[in-house]
Amino acid sequence: MAPKQRMNVANQAFSKNVVSRGNVAKSMKPEQNKYAAAPWLIGVFVFVVCGSAIFEVVRYIKMGF
């Protein structure tokens, strides 16, 4: 490619970027809902909390009211 033609191609690419500045999508991939924690991690947390609560109730009943 001749230097002048290469410069014209670069100028056209730059002007396309300038024209679309601010209107460009953040990503070409569609956005997906992301959880702060994985669903299995939430399940483990609920299992541990509920399981410990059940054990505390059983221990409380065995000791007497």
mmCIF file of the N, C-alpha and C atoms, coordinates in Angstrom:
data_MODEL
# 
_entry.id   MODEL 
# 
loop_
_atom_site.group_PDB 
_atom_site.id 
_atom_site.type_symbol 
_atom_site.label_atom_id 
_atom_site.label_alt_id 
_atom_site.label_comp_id 
_atom_site.label_asym_id 
_atom_site.label_entity_id 
_atom_site.label_seq_id 
_atom_site.pdbx_PDB_ins_code 
_atom_site.Cartn_x 
_atom_site.Cartn_y 
_atom_site.Cartn_z 
_atom_site.occupancy 
_atom_site.B_iso_or_equiv 
_atom_site.pdbx_formal_charge 
_atom_site.auth_seq_id 
_atom_site.auth_comp_id 
_atom_site.auth_asym_id 
_atom_site.auth_atom_id 
_atom_site.pdbx_PDB_model_num 
ATOM 1   N N  . MET A 1 1  ? 0.841   -1.166  0.000  1.00 0.00 ? 1  MET A N  1 
ATOM 2   C CA . MET A 1 1  ? 0.000   0.000   0.000  1.00 0.00 ? 1  MET A CA 1 
ATOM 3   C C  . MET A 1 1  ? 0.896   1.241   0.000  1.00 0.00 ? 1  MET A C  1 
ATOM 4   N N  . ALA A 1 2  ? 0.540   2.195   -0.805 1.00 0.00 ? 2  ALA A N  1 
ATOM 5   C CA . ALA A 1 2  ? 1.314   3.432   -0.851 1.00 0.00 ? 2  ALA A CA 1 
ATOM 6   C C  . ALA A 1 2  ? 1.094   4.218   0.432  1.00 0.00 ? 2  ALA A C  1 
ATOM 7   N N  . PRO A 1 3  ? 2.080   4.996   0.839  1.00 0.00 ? 3  PRO A N  1 
ATOM 8   C CA . PRO A 1 3  ? 1.943   5.750   2.096  1.00 0.00 ? 3  PRO A CA 1 
ATOM 9   C C  . PRO A 1 3  ? 0.718   6.659   2.117  1.00 0.00 ? 3  PRO A C  1 
ATOM 10  N N  . LYS A 1 4  ? 0.404   7.306   0.996  1.00 0.00 ? 4  LYS A N  1 
ATOM 11  C CA . LYS A 1 4  ? -0.747  8.214   0.972  1.00 0.00 ? 4  LYS A CA 1 
ATOM 12  C C  . LYS A 1 4  ? -2.049  7.428   1.136  1.00 0.00 ? 4  LYS A C  1 
ATOM 13  N N  . GLN A 1 5  ? -2.138  6.291   0.469  1.00 0.00 ? 5  GLN A N  1 
ATOM 14  C CA . GLN A 1 5  ? -3.343  5.464   0.588  1.00 0.00 ? 5  GLN A CA 1 
ATOM 15  C C  . GLN A 1 5  ? -3.477  4.917   2.012  1.00 0.00 ? 5  GLN A C  1 
ATOM 16  N N  . ARG A 1 6  ? -2.373  4.511   2.604  1.00 0.00 ? 6  ARG A N  1 
ATOM 17  C CA . ARG A 1 6  ? -2.386  4.008   3.979  1.00 0.00 ? 6  ARG A CA 1 
ATOM 18  C C  . ARG A 1 6  ? -2.853  5.106   4.937  1.00 0.00 ? 6  ARG A C  1 
ATOM 19  N N  . MET A 1 7  ? -2.409  6.339   4.691  1.00 0.00 ? 7  MET A N  1 
ATOM 20  C CA . MET A 1 7  ? -2.814  7.466   5.526  1.00 0.00 ? 7  MET A CA 1 
ATOM 21  C C  . MET A 1 7  ? -4.311  7.730   5.372  1.00 0.00 ? 7  MET A C  1 
ATOM 22  N N  . ASN A 1 8  ? -4.823  7.615   4.155  1.00 0.00 ? 8  ASN A N  1 
ATOM 23  C CA . ASN A 1 8  ? -6.262  7.820   3.932  1.00 0.00 ? 8  ASN A CA 1 
ATOM 24  C C  . ASN A 1 8  ? -7.082  6.762   4.658  1.00 0.00 ? 8  ASN A C  1 
ATOM 25  N N  . VAL A 1 9  ? -6.639  5.517   4.624  1.00 0.00 ? 9  VAL A N  1 
ATOM 26  C CA . VAL A 1 9  ? -7.347  4.435   5.317  1.00 0.00 ? 9  VAL A CA 1 
ATOM 27  C C  . VAL A 1 9  ? -7.336  4.685   6.819  1.00 0.00 ? 9  VAL A C  1 
ATOM 28  N N  . ALA A 1 10 ? -6.189  5.107   7.352  1.00 0.00 ? 10 ALA A N  1 
ATOM 29  C CA . ALA A 1 10 ? -6.092  5.392   8.781  1.00 0.00 ? 10 ALA A CA 1 
ATOM 30  C C  . ALA A 1 10 ? -6.989  6.563   9.159  1.00 0.00 ? 10 ALA A C  1 
ATOM 31  N N  . ASN A 1 11 ? -7.032  7.588   8.322  1.00 0.00 ? 11 ASN A N  1 
ATOM 32  C CA . ASN A 1 11 ? -7.894  8.746   8.597  1.00 0.00 ? 11 ASN A CA 1 
ATOM 33  C C  . ASN A 1 11 ? -9.366  8.357   8.593  1.00 0.00 ? 11 ASN A C  1 
ATOM 34  N N  . GLN A 1 12 ? -9.768  7.508   7.661  1.00 0.00 ? 12 GLN A N  1 
ATOM 35  C CA . GLN A 1 12 ? -11.165 7.071   7.611  1.00 0.00 ? 12 GLN A CA 1 
ATOM 36  C C  . GLN A 1 12 ? -11.523 6.259   8.851  1.00 0.00 ? 12 GLN A C  1 
ATOM 37  N N  . ALA A 1 13 ? -10.632 5.378   9.261  1.00 0.00 ? 13 ALA A N  1 
ATOM 38  C CA . ALA A 1 13 ? -10.891 4.578   10.463 1.00 0.00 ? 13 ALA A CA 1 
ATOM 39  C C  . ALA A 1 13 ? -10.996 5.482   11.682 1.00 0.00 ? 13 ALA A C  1 
ATOM 40  N N  . PHE A 1 14 ? -10.127 6.493   11.762 1.00 0.00 ? 14 PHE A N  1 
ATOM 41  C CA . PHE A 1 14 ? -10.163 7.412   12.897 1.00 0.00 ? 14 PHE A CA 1 
ATOM 42  C C  . PHE A 1 14 ? -11.455 8.224   12.891 1.00 0.00 ? 14 PHE A C  1 
ATOM 43  N N  . SER A 1 15 ? -11.867 8.702   11.717 1.00 0.00 ? 15 SER A N  1 
ATOM 44  C CA . SER A 1 15 ? -13.085 9.523   11.665 1.00 0.00 ? 15 SER A CA 1 
ATOM 45  C C  . SER A 1 15 ? -14.321 8.689   12.006 1.00 0.00 ? 15 SER A C  1 
ATOM 46  N N  . LYS A 1 16 ? -14.311 7.400   11.693 1.00 0.00 ? 16 LYS A N  1 
ATOM 47  C CA . LYS A 1 16 ? -15.432 6.539   12.098 1.00 0.00 ? 16 LYS A CA 1 
ATOM 48  C C  . LYS A 1 16 ? -15.498 6.446   13.615 1.00 0.00 ? 16 LYS A C  1 
ATOM 49  N N  . ASN A 1 17 ? -14.335 6.350   14.246 1.00 0.00 ? 17 ASN A N  1 
ATOM 50  C CA . ASN A 1 17 ? -14.308 6.290   15.708 1.00 0.00 ? 17 ASN A CA 1 
ATOM 51  C C  . ASN A 1 17 ? -14.782 7.597   16.322 1.00 0.00 ? 17 ASN A C  1 
ATOM 52  N N  . VAL A 1 18 ? -14.406 8.718   15.739 1.00 0.00 ? 18 VAL A N  1 
ATOM 53  C CA . VAL A 1 18 ? -14.793 10.017  16.278 1.00 0.00 ? 18 VAL A CA 1 
ATOM 54  C C  . VAL A 1 18 ? -16.296 10.210  16.149 1.00 0.00 ? 18 VAL A C  1 
ATOM 55  N N  . VAL A 1 19 ? -16.865 9.810   15.010 1.00 0.00 ? 19 VAL A N  1 
ATOM 56  C CA . VAL A 1 19 ? -18.299 9.991   14.782 1.00 0.00 ? 19 VAL A CA 1 
ATOM 57  C C  . VAL A 1 19 ? -19.108 9.156   15.760 1.00 0.00 ? 19 VAL A C  1 
ATOM 58  N N  . SER A 1 20 ? -18.650 7.944   16.038 1.00 0.00 ? 20 SER A N  1 
ATOM 59  C CA . SER A 1 20 ? -19.425 7.058   16.911 1.00 0.00 ? 20 SER A CA 1 
ATOM 60  C C  . SER A 1 20 ? -19.018 7.160   18.368 1.00 0.00 ? 20 SER A C  1 
ATOM 61  N N  . ARG A 1 21 ? -18.197 8.112   18.704 1.00 0.00 ? 21 ARG A N  1 
ATOM 62  C CA . ARG A 1 21 ? -17.740 8.259   20.091 1.00 0.00 ? 21 ARG A CA 1 
ATOM 63  C C  . ARG A 1 21 ? -18.928 8.566   20.995 1.00 0.00 ? 21 ARG A C  1 
ATOM 64  N N  . GLY A 1 22 ? -19.040 7.831   22.082 1.00 0.00 ? 22 GLY A N  1 
ATOM 65  C CA . GLY A 1 22 ? -20.139 8.013   23.023 1.00 0.00 ? 22 GLY A CA 1 
ATOM 66  C C  . GLY A 1 22 ? -21.359 7.181   22.684 1.00 0.00 ? 22 GLY A C  1 
ATOM 67  N N  . ASN A 1 23 ? -21.431 6.666   21.471 1.00 0.00 ? 23 ASN A N  1 
ATOM 68  C CA . ASN A 1 23 ? -22.577 5.856   21.055 1.00 0.00 ? 23 ASN A CA 1 
ATOM 69  C C  . ASN A 1 23 ? -22.211 4.392   20.870 1.00 0.00 ? 23 ASN A C  1 
ATOM 70  N N  . VAL A 1 24 ? -21.026 4.034   21.274 1.00 0.00 ? 24 VAL A N  1 
ATOM 71  C CA . VAL A 1 24 ? -20.551 2.668   21.086 1.00 0.00 ? 24 VAL A CA 1 
ATOM 72  C C  . VAL A 1 24 ? -21.049 1.803   22.238 1.00 0.00 ? 24 VAL A C  1 
ATOM 73  N N  . ALA A 1 25 ? -21.508 0.618   21.916 1.00 0.00 ? 25 ALA A N  1 
ATOM 74  C CA . ALA A 1 25 ? -21.952 -0.311  22.956 1.00 0.00 ? 25 ALA A CA 1 
ATOM 75  C C  . ALA A 1 25 ? -20.754 -0.718  23.803 1.00 0.00 ? 25 ALA A C  1 
ATOM 76  N N  . LYS A 1 26 ? -20.993 -0.991  25.086 1.00 0.00 ? 26 LYS A N  1 
ATOM 77  C CA . LYS A 1 26 ? -19.904 -1.370  25.975 1.00 0.00 ? 26 LYS A CA 1 
ATOM 78  C C  . LYS A 1 26 ? -19.315 -2.712  25.583 1.00 0.00 ? 26 LYS A C  1 
ATOM 79  N N  . SER A 1 27 ? -20.144 -3.587  25.083 1.00 0.00 ? 27 SER A N  1 
ATOM 80  C CA . SER A 1 27 ? -19.666 -4.907  24.716 1.00 0.00 ? 27 SER A CA 1 
ATOM 81  C C  . SER A 1 27 ? -20.502 -5.422  23.561 1.00 0.00 ? 27 SER A C  1 
ATOM 82  N N  . MET A 1 28 ? -19.900 -6.233  22.750 1.00 0.00 ? 28 MET A N  1 
ATOM 83  C CA . MET A 1 28 ? -20.637 -6.829  21.643 1.00 0.00 ? 28 MET A CA 1 
ATOM 84  C C  . MET A 1 28 ? -21.450 -8.021  22.127 1.00 0.00 ? 28 MET A C  1 
ATOM 85  N N  . LYS A 1 29 ? -21.046 -8.591  23.255 1.00 0.00 ? 29 LYS A N  1 
ATOM 86  C CA . LYS A 1 29 ? -21.784 -9.722  23.804 1.00 0.00 ? 29 LYS A CA 1 
ATOM 87  C C  . LYS A 1 29 ? -23.021 -9.214  24.529 1.00 0.00 ? 29 LYS A C  1 
ATOM 88  N N  . PRO A 1 30 ? -24.134 -9.935  24.439 1.00 0.00 ? 30 PRO A N  1 
ATOM 89  C CA . PRO A 1 30 ? -25.313 -9.520  25.206 1.00 0.00 ? 30 PRO A CA 1 
ATOM 90  C C  . PRO A 1 30 ? -25.054 -9.659  26.699 1.00 0.00 ? 30 PRO A C  1 
ATOM 91  N N  . GLU A 1 31 ? -25.577 -8.717  27.462 1.00 0.00 ? 31 GLU A N  1 
ATOM 92  C CA . GLU A 1 31 ? -25.369 -8.753  28.903 1.00 0.00 ? 31 GLU A CA 1 
ATOM 93  C C  . GLU A 1 31 ? -26.209 -9.853  29.534 1.00 0.00 ? 31 GLU A C  1 
ATOM 94  N N  . GLN A 1 32 ? -25.608 -10.540 30.491 1.00 0.00 ? 32 GLN A N  1 
ATOM 95  C CA . GLN A 1 32 ? -26.311 -11.581 31.226 1.00 0.00 ? 32 GLN A CA 1 
ATOM 96  C C  . GLN A 1 32 ? -26.409 -11.152 32.673 1.00 0.00 ? 32 GLN A C  1 
ATOM 97  N N  . ASN A 1 33 ? -27.463 -11.609 33.320 1.00 0.00 ? 33 ASN A N  1 
ATOM 98  C CA . ASN A 1 33 ? -27.598 -11.314 34.746 1.00 0.00 ? 33 ASN A CA 1 
ATOM 99  C C  . ASN A 1 33 ? -26.538 -12.099 35.501 1.00 0.00 ? 33 ASN A C  1 
ATOM 100 N N  . LYS A 1 34 ? -25.781 -11.396 36.309 1.00 0.00 ? 34 LYS A N  1 
ATOM 101 C CA . LYS A 1 34 ? -24.740 -12.055 37.088 1.00 0.00 ? 34 LYS A CA 1 
ATOM 102 C C  . LYS A 1 34 ? -25.093 -11.950 38.557 1.00 0.00 ? 34 LYS A C  1 
ATOM 103 N N  . TYR A 1 35 ? -24.911 -13.051 39.254 1.00 0.00 ? 35 TYR A N  1 
ATOM 104 C CA . TYR A 1 35 ? -25.177 -13.085 40.680 1.00 0.00 ? 35 TYR A CA 1 
ATOM 105 C C  . TYR A 1 35 ? -23.915 -12.687 41.435 1.00 0.00 ? 35 TYR A C  1 
ATOM 106 N N  . ALA A 1 36 ? -24.110 -12.113 42.607 1.00 0.00 ? 36 ALA A N  1 
ATOM 107 C CA . ALA A 1 36 ? -22.954 -11.770 43.429 1.00 0.00 ? 36 ALA A CA 1 
ATOM 108 C C  . ALA A 1 36 ? -22.272 -13.046 43.927 1.00 0.00 ? 36 ALA A C  1 
ATOM 109 N N  . ALA A 1 37 ? -23.058 -14.098 44.143 1.00 0.00 ? 37 ALA A N  1 
ATOM 110 C CA . ALA A 1 37 ? -22.518 -15.394 44.563 1.00 0.00 ? 37 ALA A CA 1 
ATOM 111 C C  . ALA A 1 37 ? -23.172 -16.475 43.707 1.00 0.00 ? 37 ALA A C  1 
ATOM 112 N N  . ALA A 1 38 ? -22.457 -17.560 43.531 1.00 0.00 ? 38 ALA A N  1 
ATOM 113 C CA . ALA A 1 38 ? -22.981 -18.662 42.734 1.00 0.00 ? 38 ALA A CA 1 
ATOM 114 C C  . ALA A 1 38 ? -24.179 -19.289 43.447 1.00 0.00 ? 38 ALA A C  1 
ATOM 115 N N  . PRO A 1 39 ? -25.156 -19.780 42.691 1.00 0.00 ? 39 PRO A N  1 
ATOM 116 C CA . PRO A 1 39 ? -26.337 -20.389 43.314 1.00 0.00 ? 39 PRO A CA 1 
ATOM 117 C C  . PRO A 1 39 ? -25.998 -21.554 44.237 1.00 0.00 ? 39 PRO A C  1 
ATOM 118 N N  . TRP A 1 40 ? -25.000 -22.363 43.884 1.00 0.00 ? 40 TRP A N  1 
ATOM 119 C CA . TRP A 1 40 ? -24.641 -23.491 44.753 1.00 0.00 ? 40 TRP A CA 1 
ATOM 120 C C  . TRP A 1 40 ? -24.045 -22.988 46.059 1.00 0.00 ? 40 TRP A C  1 
ATOM 121 N N  . LEU A 1 41 ? -23.349 -21.862 46.024 1.00 0.00 ? 41 LEU A N  1 
ATOM 122 C CA . LEU A 1 41 ? -22.779 -21.303 47.245 1.00 0.00 ? 41 LEU A CA 1 
ATOM 123 C C  . LEU A 1 41 ? -23.879 -20.802 48.176 1.00 0.00 ? 41 LEU A C  1 
ATOM 124 N N  . ILE A 1 42 ? -24.899 -20.216 47.613 1.00 0.00 ? 42 ILE A N  1 
ATOM 125 C CA . ILE A 1 42 ? -26.049 -19.780 48.413 1.00 0.00 ? 42 ILE A CA 1 
ATOM 126 C C  . ILE A 1 42 ? -26.744 -20.988 49.020 1.00 0.00 ? 42 ILE A C  1 
ATOM 127 N N  . GLY A 1 43 ? -26.864 -22.075 48.244 1.00 0.00 ? 43 GLY A N  1 
ATOM 128 C CA . GLY A 1 43 ? -27.468 -23.301 48.757 1.00 0.00 ? 43 GLY A CA 1 
ATOM 129 C C  . GLY A 1 43 ? -26.692 -23.878 49.926 1.00 0.00 ? 43 GLY A C  1 
ATOM 130 N N  . VAL A 1 44 ? -25.376 -23.891 49.829 1.00 0.00 ? 44 VAL A N  1 
ATOM 131 C CA . VAL A 1 44 ? -24.547 -24.391 50.933 1.00 0.00 ? 44 VAL A CA 1 
ATOM 132 C C  . VAL A 1 44 ? -24.730 -23.512 52.164 1.00 0.00 ? 44 VAL A C  1 
ATOM 133 N N  . PHE A 1 45 ? -24.764 -22.209 51.972 1.00 0.00 ? 45 PHE A N  1 
ATOM 134 C CA . PHE A 1 45 ? -24.944 -21.280 53.085 1.00 0.00 ? 45 PHE A CA 1 
ATOM 135 C C  . PHE A 1 45 ? -26.280 -21.514 53.780 1.00 0.00 ? 45 PHE A C  1 
ATOM 136 N N  . VAL A 1 46 ? -27.352 -21.661 53.005 1.00 0.00 ? 46 VAL A N  1 
ATOM 137 C CA . VAL A 1 46 ? -28.680 -21.918 53.586 1.00 0.00 ? 46 VAL A CA 1 
ATOM 138 C C  . VAL A 1 46 ? -28.682 -23.254 54.317 1.00 0.00 ? 46 VAL A C  1 
ATOM 139 N N  . PHE A 1 47 ? -28.052 -24.270 53.743 1.00 0.00 ? 47 PHE A N  1 
ATOM 140 C CA . PHE A 1 47 ? -27.979 -25.581 54.377 1.00 0.00 ? 47 PHE A CA 1 
ATOM 141 C C  . PHE A 1 47 ? -27.274 -25.494 55.728 1.00 0.00 ? 47 PHE A C  1 
ATOM 142 N N  . VAL A 1 48 ? -26.167 -24.787 55.778 1.00 0.00 ? 48 VAL A N  1 
ATOM 143 C CA . VAL A 1 48 ? -25.410 -24.672 57.027 1.00 0.00 ? 48 VAL A CA 1 
ATOM 144 C C  . VAL A 1 48 ? -26.207 -23.899 58.069 1.00 0.00 ? 48 VAL A C  1 
ATOM 145 N N  . VAL A 1 49 ? -26.812 -22.797 57.669 1.00 0.00 ? 49 VAL A N  1 
ATOM 146 C CA . VAL A 1 49 ? -27.568 -21.976 58.623 1.00 0.00 ? 49 VAL A CA 1 
ATOM 147 C C  . VAL A 1 49 ? -28.777 -22.736 59.153 1.00 0.00 ? 49 VAL A C  1 
ATOM 148 N N  . CYS A 1 50 ? -29.560 -23.334 58.240 1.00 0.00 ? 50 CYS A N  1 
ATOM 149 C CA . CYS A 1 50 ? -30.752 -24.074 58.678 1.00 0.00 ? 50 CYS A CA 1 
ATOM 150 C C  . CYS A 1 50 ? -30.360 -25.310 59.484 1.00 0.00 ? 50 CYS A C  1 
ATOM 151 N N  . GLY A 1 51 ? -29.311 -25.998 59.071 1.00 0.00 ? 51 GLY A N  1 
ATOM 152 C CA . GLY A 1 51 ? -28.863 -27.179 59.808 1.00 0.00 ? 51 GLY A CA 1 
ATOM 153 C C  . GLY A 1 51 ? -28.421 -26.836 61.212 1.00 0.00 ? 51 GLY A C  1 
ATOM 154 N N  . SER A 1 52 ? -27.680 -25.752 61.362 1.00 0.00 ? 52 SER A N  1 
ATOM 155 C CA . SER A 1 52 ? -27.241 -25.373 62.705 1.00 0.00 ? 52 SER A CA 1 
ATOM 156 C C  . SER A 1 52 ? -28.424 -24.927 63.557 1.00 0.00 ? 52 SER A C  1 
ATOM 157 N N  . ALA A 1 53 ? -29.410 -24.292 62.948 1.00 0.00 ? 53 ALA A N  1 
ATOM 158 C CA . ALA A 1 53 ? -30.605 -23.888 63.701 1.00 0.00 ? 53 ALA A CA 1 
ATOM 159 C C  . ALA A 1 53 ? -31.366 -25.116 64.191 1.00 0.00 ? 53 ALA A C  1 
ATOM 160 N N  . ILE A 1 54 ? -31.470 -26.132 63.354 1.00 0.00 ? 54 ILE A N  1 
ATOM 161 C CA . ILE A 1 54 ? -32.167 -27.360 63.750 1.00 0.00 ? 54 ILE A CA 1 
ATOM 162 C C  . ILE A 1 54 ? -31.422 -28.038 64.899 1.00 0.00 ? 54 ILE A C  1 
ATOM 163 N N  . PHE A 1 55 ? -30.087 -28.109 64.806 1.00 0.00 ? 55 PHE A N  1 
ATOM 164 C CA . PHE A 1 55 ? -29.312 -28.708 65.893 1.00 0.00 ? 55 PHE A CA 1 
ATOM 165 C C  . PHE A 1 55 ? -29.463 -27.925 67.196 1.00 0.00 ? 55 PHE A C  1 
ATOM 166 N N  . GLU A 1 56 ? -29.530 -26.622 67.116 1.00 0.00 ? 56 GLU A N  1 
ATOM 167 C CA . GLU A 1 56 ? -29.718 -25.809 68.322 1.00 0.00 ? 56 GLU A CA 1 
ATOM 168 C C  . GLU A 1 56 ? -31.084 -26.072 68.948 1.00 0.00 ? 56 GLU A C  1 
ATOM 169 N N  . VAL A 1 57 ? -32.118 -26.211 68.127 1.00 0.00 ? 57 VAL A N  1 
ATOM 170 C CA . VAL A 1 57 ? -33.457 -26.501 68.649 1.00 0.00 ? 57 VAL A CA 1 
ATOM 171 C C  . VAL A 1 57 ? -33.464 -27.865 69.322 1.00 0.00 ? 57 VAL A C  1 
ATOM 172 N N  . VAL A 1 58 ? -32.845 -28.862 68.696 1.00 0.00 ? 58 VAL A N  1 
ATOM 173 C CA . VAL A 1 58 ? -32.791 -30.204 69.281 1.00 0.00 ? 58 VAL A CA 1 
ATOM 174 C C  . VAL A 1 58 ? -32.029 -30.168 70.604 1.00 0.00 ? 58 VAL A C  1 
ATOM 175 N N  . ARG A 1 59 ? -30.908 -29.461 70.647 1.00 0.00 ? 59 ARG A N  1 
ATOM 176 C CA . ARG A 1 59 ? -30.123 -29.359 71.879 1.00 0.00 ? 59 ARG A CA 1 
ATOM 177 C C  . ARG A 1 59 ? -30.925 -28.650 72.967 1.00 0.00 ? 59 ARG A C  1 
ATOM 178 N N  . TYR A 1 60 ? -31.668 -27.635 72.592 1.00 0.00 ? 60 TYR A N  1 
ATOM 179 C CA . TYR A 1 60 ? -32.489 -26.880 73.543 1.00 0.00 ? 60 TYR A CA 1 
ATOM 180 C C  . TYR A 1 60 ? -33.587 -27.770 74.130 1.00 0.00 ? 60 TYR A C  1 
ATOM 181 N N  . ILE A 1 61 ? -34.186 -28.607 73.270 1.00 0.00 ? 61 ILE A N  1 
ATOM 182 C CA . ILE A 1 61 ? -35.252 -29.504 73.733 1.00 0.00 ? 61 ILE A CA 1 
ATOM 183 C C  . ILE A 1 61 ? -34.677 -30.573 74.662 1.00 0.00 ? 61 ILE A C  1 
ATOM 184 N N  . LYS A 1 62 ? -33.499 -31.125 74.338 1.00 0.00 ? 62 LYS A N  1 
ATOM 185 C CA . LYS A 1 62 ? -32.891 -32.158 75.178 1.00 0.00 ? 62 LYS A CA 1 
ATOM 186 C C  . LYS A 1 62 ? -32.537 -31.623 76.560 1.00 0.00 ? 62 LYS A C  1 
ATOM 187 N N  . MET A 1 63 ? -32.091 -30.380 76.643 1.00 0.00 ? 63 MET A N  1 
ATOM 188 C CA . MET A 1 63 ? -31.708 -29.801 77.926 1.00 0.00 ? 63 MET A CA 1 
ATOM 189 C C  . MET A 1 63 ? -32.937 -29.484 78.773 1.00 0.00 ? 63 MET A C  1 
ATOM 190 N N  . GLY A 1 64 ? -34.055 -29.376 78.167 1.00 0.00 ? 64 GLY A N  1 
ATOM 191 C CA . GLY A 1 64 ? -35.275 -29.036 78.890 1.00 0.00 ? 64 GLY A CA 1 
ATOM 192 C C  . GLY A 1 64 ? -35.569 -27.554 78.767 1.00 0.00 ? 64 GLY A C  1 
ATOM 193 N N  . PHE A 1 65 ? -36.821 -27.252 78.868 1.00 0.00 ? 65 PHE A N  1 
ATOM 194 C CA . PHE A 1 65 ? -37.231 -25.859 78.691 1.00 0.00 ? 65 PHE A CA 1 
ATOM 195 C C  . PHE A 1 65 ? -36.719 -25.089 79.850 1.00 0.00 ? 65 PHE A C  1 
# 
